[in-house]
Amino acid sequence: MEYTVQELDDMCSRLDRLAEQLIHASSASFGGGAREEQVAGEAVQLIQRIGETIAWAYGQHHNPGMGEAFAQPFVDRRLRDRLKALLVERGPRRQEVHNRIAVQVLQTIHILLQATPAESTLFCNLTAGWYLNDVAATRLDYRDNEDLLPLWMTVVKEIATMLNKENMMLFFDPSSANPFPIFTEAVRYYHHPVSQVRTHVQAISLELFLKLRDEDVWTEPLFQLVLLESSAFFTRVCCLLRDFWRMADEALASGAKRDLRSALYIQNDILMYINDVFACDIPRLSEIMQEKLLRFAIVPVLLRSILLRRPSGAVAAAPASVSTRG
């Protein structure tokens, strides 16, 4: 892969024009699905090439200035905003086309975040103005593309890994309706049926909790928001744990060994995550987890066990269920 800065600039210019068509052109202007496919296909190829070329340039350590030179057309032509618009604004595109472009945009953002040094012009460009918050807050339709949600999770995890005490405020916008989407958007997917997604949620949340262990941040609005969101999040974690305990109990009673192994495997994973939360050693976070664990997992299971073993007459007088409101 050997391009010149001028060739990269030409690619950025061409992508800028294609993005304009994809975002703002009317559906009639495409003249049918074939034209839309052609424009979208070229845009996807350009996005990939631009990202890989800039990453390659920053990797030329024998020529330290090459990365900055190659990043300049991307910055000058405001391509980060074009990529975000392609991700967020569907325009006249069909959903399948929009998702295909969104996959490539997320892959390219991921490549750029991994390849660019923290002190580089491009890294500063990508982190300025809560840009990555907008990426994390994007609501996409994941139903038609099984790769899209795990890829979005990978990007969010990469962003979470970048956070530290010094730059944390670059990812917290108190004026926004969604001030810290790197956390709040990720934890929404904890109940997703695909285990890989749940694993991503656990990894992202633990990465962020570890960044909040410093007592200096415990009085900050960001920490207070994480505590508030964790209350609802931990409720879902503990309810899921309770559900798998019940599934294991029912599988054992019916002799369904395969279901039993599956339920035990998942409950072990959840218990390990809960233990990791306690290991972060953040007292207020641990208090929330303890309360949710007792209220939504341990007490309901123990109470159910007691009720099932009481005489039938006594059961009738006992409460039928335990409230699970958070």
C-alpha positions in Angstrom: 0.0 0.0 0.0 1.8 3.1 -1.2 -0.2 6.3 -1.8 0.9 9.9 -2.0 -0.7 12.6 0.1 -2.2 14.0 -3.1 -3.8 10.7 -3.9 -5.2 10.5 -0.4 -6.5 14.1 -0.8 -8.2 13.1 -4.0 -9.8 10.1 -2.2 -11.1 12.4 0.6 -12.5 14.8 -2.0 -14.3 12.0 -3.8 -15.7 10.6 -0.6 -16.9 14.0 0.4 -19.0 14.3 -2.8 -20.3 10.7 -2.5 -21.3 11.3 1.1 -23.2 14.4 0.0 -25.2 12.3 -2.4 -25.9 9.5 0.1 -27.0 11.9 2.8 -28.9 14.6 1.0 -30.0 13.3 -2.4 -33.6 12.2 -2.9 -34.3 8.6 -3.5 -35.5 9.5 -7.0 -32.1 11.0 -7.9 -30.5 7.6 -7.5 -32.6 6.3 -10.5 -33.2 2.9 -8.8 -31.3 0.5 -6.6 -28.4 -0.1 -9.0 -27.2 3.5 -8.8 -27.6 3.5 -5.0 -25.5 0.3 -4.8 -22.9 1.8 -7.1 -22.5 5.0 -5.0 -22.6 3.1 -1.7 -20.1 0.5 -2.9 -17.6 3.2 -4.0 -18.1 5.0 -0.7 -17.4 1.9 1.3 -14.2 1.2 -0.6 -13.0 4.8 -0.2 -13.7 4.8 3.6 -11.7 1.6 3.9 -8.8 2.8 1.8 -8.6 6.2 3.5 -8.5 4.6 7.0 -6.0 2.0 6.0 -3.8 4.5 4.3 -3.7 6.9 7.3 -3.0 4.0 9.6 -0.2 2.8 7.4 1.3 6.3 7.3 1.3 6.6 11.1 3.0 3.1 11.2 6.1 4.3 9.2 8.2 4.9 12.3 11.3 5.6 10.2 9.5 8.7 8.9 7.7 10.2 12.0 6.2 13.1 10.0 4.4 10.9 7.5 1.4 10.2 9.6 0.7 13.9 10.2 1.1 14.7 6.5 -1.3 12.0 5.5 -3.8 12.9 8.2 -4.0 16.5 7.0 -6.4 16.0 4.1 -8.7 14.0 6.4 -8.7 16.9 8.9 -8.9 19.7 6.3 -11.8 18.2 4.5 -13.7 17.5 7.8 -14.1 13.9 6.9 -14.7 13.0 10.6 -18.0 14.9 10.3 -18.8 13.1 7.0 -18.3 9.8 8.6 -20.5 10.7 11.5 -23.2 11.9 9.1 -23.0 8.6 7.2 -23.3 6.7 10.5 -26.2 8.8 12.0 -28.2 10.1 9.1 -29.9 7.4 6.9 -31.2 9.9 4.3 -32.8 8.2 1.3 -30.8 5.0 1.6 -32.3 1.6 2.1 -31.6 0.1 5.5 -29.4 -2.6 4.1 -27.2 0.0 2.4 -27.1 2.2 5.4 -26.0 -0.7 7.6 -23.3 -1.7 5.1 -21.9 1.8 5.2 -22.2 2.0 9.0 -20.1 -1.2 9.4 -17.3 0.3 7.3 -17.5 3.7 9.1 -17.2 1.9 12.5 -14.3 -0.3 11.3 -12.4 2.8 10.0 -13.0 4.8 13.2 -11.7 1.7 15.1 -8.6 1.5 12.9 -7.8 5.2 13.3 -8.2 5.1 17.1 -5.8 2.2 17.3 -3.2 3.6 14.8 -3.0 7.3 15.8 -0.8 8.4 18.7 -2.5 10.3 21.5 -0.5 13.5 20.7 -1.3 13.4 16.9 -3.4 15.9 15.0 -5.8 13.2 13.9 -6.3 11.9 17.4 -7.1 15.4 18.7 -9.5 15.8 15.7 -11.3 12.6 16.6 -11.6 13.4 20.3 -12.6 17.1 20.0 -16.1 18.3 20.6 -17.4 15.1 22.1 -17.2 13.5 18.7 -16.7 10.0 20.0 -19.7 10.5 22.3 -21.8 11.1 19.2 -20.4 7.9 17.7 -21.2 5.9 20.9 -24.7 7.5 21.2 -25.7 6.4 17.6 -28.8 4.3 17.6 -28.5 1.8 14.7 -30.8 -0.9 13.5 -28.9 -4.1 14.3 -31.5 -6.5 13.2 -30.5 -6.9 9.6 -26.7 -7.1 10.2 -25.4 -9.5 12.8 -21.9 -7.9 12.7 -23.0 -4.3 13.4 -23.7 -4.5 17.1 -20.5 -6.4 18.1 -18.5 -4.0 15.9 -20.2 -1.0 17.6 -19.4 -2.6 21.0 -15.7 -3.0 19.9 -15.4 0.7 19.1 -17.0 1.7 22.4 -14.6 -0.6 24.2 -11.7 1.0 22.4 -12.9 4.4 23.5 -13.3 3.2 27.1 -9.8 1.9 27.1 -8.5 5.3 26.0 -10.0 7.0 29.0 -7.8 8.2 31.9 -8.0 10.8 34.7 -6.6 13.5 32.4 -8.9 13.1 29.4 -12.1 11.8 31.0 -13.8 15.1 30.6 -13.4 14.8 26.8 -16.0 12.0 27.0 -18.5 13.6 29.5 -20.8 16.3 28.2 -22.9 17.6 31.0 -24.9 19.8 28.7 -26.1 16.8 26.7 -29.3 14.8 27.3 -27.0 11.7 27.1 -23.8 13.0 28.8 -21.8 9.8 29.0 -23.0 7.4 26.3 -19.9 5.3 26.4 -21.4 3.8 29.6 -25.1 4.4 29.4 -25.5 3.1 25.8 -23.4 0.0 26.3 -25.2 -1.2 29.4 -28.5 -1.1 27.5 -27.5 -4.3 25.8 -26.8 -6.5 28.8 -29.8 -8.7 28.2 -29.0 -9.2 24.5 -29.4 -12.9 23.6 -25.9 -13.1 22.0 -23.4 -13.9 24.8 -20.6 -12.0 23.0 -22.6 -8.8 23.4 -23.0 -9.4 27.1 -19.3 -10.1 27.4 -18.6 -6.7 25.7 -20.9 -4.9 28.1 -19.1 -6.5 31.1 -15.7 -5.6 29.6 -16.7 -2.0 28.9 -18.3 -1.4 32.3 -15.3 -2.9 34.1 -12.9 -0.8 32.1 -14.8 2.3 33.1 -15.1 1.3 36.8 -11.4 0.8 37.0 -10.8 4.3 35.7 -13.1 5.6 38.5 -11.2 4.1 41.5 -9.4 7.3 42.2 -11.1 9.0 45.2 -10.5 12.4 43.5 -13.3 11.6 40.9 -15.9 10.4 43.5 -17.3 14.0 43.9 -17.4 14.6 40.2 -20.8 14.7 38.3 -19.5 11.9 36.0 -19.1 9.6 38.9 -22.6 10.4 40.2 -24.0 9.7 36.8 -22.3 6.3 36.7 -23.7 5.4 40.2 -27.2 6.4 39.0 -27.0 4.3 35.8 -25.3 1.4 37.7 -28.4 1.1 39.9 -30.6 0.2 37.0 -27.8 -1.8 35.3 -27.0 -3.9 38.3 -30.7 -4.6 38.7 -30.7 -6.2 35.3 -27.5 -8.1 36.0 -28.9 -9.6 39.2 -32.3 -10.4 37.6 -30.5 -12.3 34.9 -28.5 -14.2 37.5 -31.7 -15.1 39.3 -33.3 -16.3 36.0 -30.4 -18.6 35.3 -30.4 -20.0 38.8 -34.1 -20.9 38.3 -33.3 -22.3 34.9 -30.6 -24.5 36.4 -33.0 -25.6 39.1 -35.7 -26.5 36.6 -33.2 -28.3 34.3 -31.9 -30.3 37.2 -35.4 -31.3 38.2 -36.3 -32.4 34.7 -33.0 -34.1 34.0 -32.1 -31.8 31.1 -28.3 -32.0 31.4 -27.5 -29.9 28.5 -29.7 -27.0 29.7 -28.2 -27.4 33.1 -24.7 -27.1 31.9 -25.6 -24.0 29.8 -27.4 -22.3 32.7 -24.5 -23.0 35.1 -21.9 -21.8 32.6 -23.8 -18.5 32.2 -24.4 -18.0 35.9 -20.7 -18.6 36.5 -19.9 -15.9 34.0 -22.3 -13.4 35.7 -20.9 -14.3 39.2 -17.3 -13.7 38.0 -18.4 -10.3 36.7 -20.1 -9.4 40.0 -16.9 -10.4 41.8 -14.9 -8.2 39.4 -17.1 -5.3 40.3 -16.5 -5.8 44.0 -12.7 -6.1 43.2 -12.8 -2.6 41.7 -12.9 -1.5 45.4 -15.3 1.4 44.9 -17.4 1.4 48.1 -20.5 3.1 46.8 -20.5 0.9 43.7 -20.1 -2.2 45.8 -23.0 -1.1 48.1 -25.3 -0.8 45.1 -24.3 -4.3 43.8 -24.8 -5.8 47.3 -28.3 -4.3 47.6 -29.3 -5.5 44.1 -27.8 -8.9 44.6 -29.8 -9.5 47.8 -33.0 -7.9 46.6 -33.3 -9.3 43.1 -31.3 -12.6 43.2 -30.6 -14.1 46.6 -33.8 -13.3 48.6 -36.3 -14.1 45.7 -34.5 -17.5 45.2 -34.4 -18.4 48.9 -38.0 -17.2 49.4 -39.2 -19.3 46.5 -37.3 -22.3 47.8 -39.0 -21.9 51.2 -42.4 -21.4 49.7 -42.1 -24.5 47.5 -41.3 -26.6 50.5 -44.1 -25.4 52.8 -47.4 -27.3 53.2 -50.0 -26.3 50.6 -52.2 -24.6 53.2 -49.4 -22.4 54.3 -48.4 -21.5 50.8 -51.9 -20.0 50.2 -51.3 -17.5 53.0 -47.9 -16.6 51.8 -47.2 -13.7 49.3 -47.4 -14.9 45.7 -44.3 -13.1 44.4 -41.6 -10.7 45.2 -41.6 -7.2 43.6 -38.7 -6.7 41.2 -39.1 -3.0 40.8 -35.7 -1.2 40.8 
